[in-house]
């Protein structure tokens, strides 16, 4: 059971709630959130790496056409030569 939890955590980077749903759906294991969390803490896998969204500086906004209401399109600014 612990191996399944740790494998799902490593391969799919799921949080505790999603781990519980996947365990129920794929393996038929109905475990509480606390049980899954205890397994992750015991094996040092309780923290997921957070994805940080970077804000685009205002000076770069013209490159991405952020203020004209259309899709974000990157303009070619590389000079060849």
Steps between C-alpha positions, in 0.01 A plus 500: 500500500776747592690415183194581291453836673866595460506386138197714413653796683833468315365432154196729490576766767154474651384663820342306785140546379580396145707208628194379693282526191752312284538226763123452505466512123799288396558266795176493696678623817289735711745673734451817702692817422679471835622150421638603163662807655661287773650270236642798311646655818651167606688478170587870474282563196247739652602815310439544130720731301295812436477644153551874514337715239722787406352839433609673182658842560309791346794583276466158334123519460525646149690190387209280601211727389340476843304821490317477168250230606609240247695181551849527642732479202875518537651728241833411350759733654812301415732672256671264259823607348 
